[in-house]
Amino acid sequence: MGSLRGGGSGVQEAAAEREARSVDAEEACALLSAGRHRYLDVRMWEDFDKGHVAGARNVPYYLSVTPRAREKNPHFVDQVAALYATHDPIIVGCRSGVRSKLATADLVAAGFKNVRNLEGGYLSLLRAANQEPPET
């Protein structure tokens, strides 16, 4: 998968993925409750509308997902940059943590300094709060 800024190399993307830090659900809850971090939900709009973290902003990483293909949002980094400064503390989450790990790596590669991937995604937050996931 290429860089959104064009001309990206697999080496740069691998380095960005290594630099991307993760937090577990308990740490994420503490950071969000303290008001120190913002929550960026990278699920598609219809999933976000079914339930999300209070105060979350939604910028889908994928525009569509089918059994055969995923259409990546070509404007993802630009859309996030319109909401947050590169130094803002952000926790990036999706449903289960896979998509958010990719999104976090893209943001780090684009110069965001304080982004963290939510391990286990939104589902892990619901489990930590003993809540049931919304119907899919």
Helices and strands as residue ranges (DSSP letters): H 10-19, E 21-23, H 25-33, E 38-41, H 45-50, E 57-58, E 62-65, E 70-72, H 76-83, E 90-93, H 98-109, E 115-118, H 121-128
